[in-house]
């Protein structure tokens, strides 16, 4: 029930990774010193080579001395490059450790609420252990599985339409539509975003959205049906004939049944108030 702020929700002990980070930082500092020395040596040897090269051009230094000075410059540059590469490798390792340390702190978006807590402070856990669950109750979102006809009917509504939440009129808009077809339910998944609800934002609220959908069959009052769900049947008032029916759906106080040659629009049926 706690609302999340800016601090991490969970912090794991980072003692050992902190030691590794400090060790790498010291090693990088030593390499930076070595790199600075190598840089200064290259500058000195380049200056020395330029001096000997000038003397060589004036026939005041031998070619051997000039080549030796040139070779020293080449070797100093290679040494500097090696130190630089080693420093870069350690910096990559340091970046990896710092990134791993970030994962010692687990954040949840500000404003979310904790709905379940699986571990306690000081408890040892292994990789993959669930620690807690958090959900976003700042906005009310209704997930629905709808048929193609129902989706078409919702799409024909205004961009913002009225619906019923816990017997209170609210405004709803389509948040997203999943284009993937669910082979199990034979329906499409959508989410509606609600606004204007004065109650507490939480799960388990009853949501109703009236839709007008064309359908085949007959509409009969629920009170005219006996054994509504196990063996539904109706009695024709004029003939007292019992007719088994196939329930295809319901809307309000009515059931939608499959067409039957013995039943037609306007046929009067017996009523069975309180019958199941």
Buried (B, 14 or more C-beta within 10 A) or exposed (E): EEEBEEEBBBEEEBEEBEEBBEEBEEBBEEBEEBBEEBBEBBEEBBEEBEEBBEBBEEEEBEEEEBEEBBEBBEEBBEBBEEBBEBBEEBBEBBEEBEEEBEEBEEEBEEEBBBBEEEEEEEEEEEEEEEBBEBEEBEEBEBEBBBEEEBBEBBEEBEEEBEBBBBEEEBBBBBBEBEEEEEEEEEBBBBBBBBEBBEEEBEEEBEBEBEBEEEEEBBBBBBBBBBEBEEEBEBBBEEEEEEBEBEBBEEEEEBBBBEEBEEBEEEBEBBBBEEEE
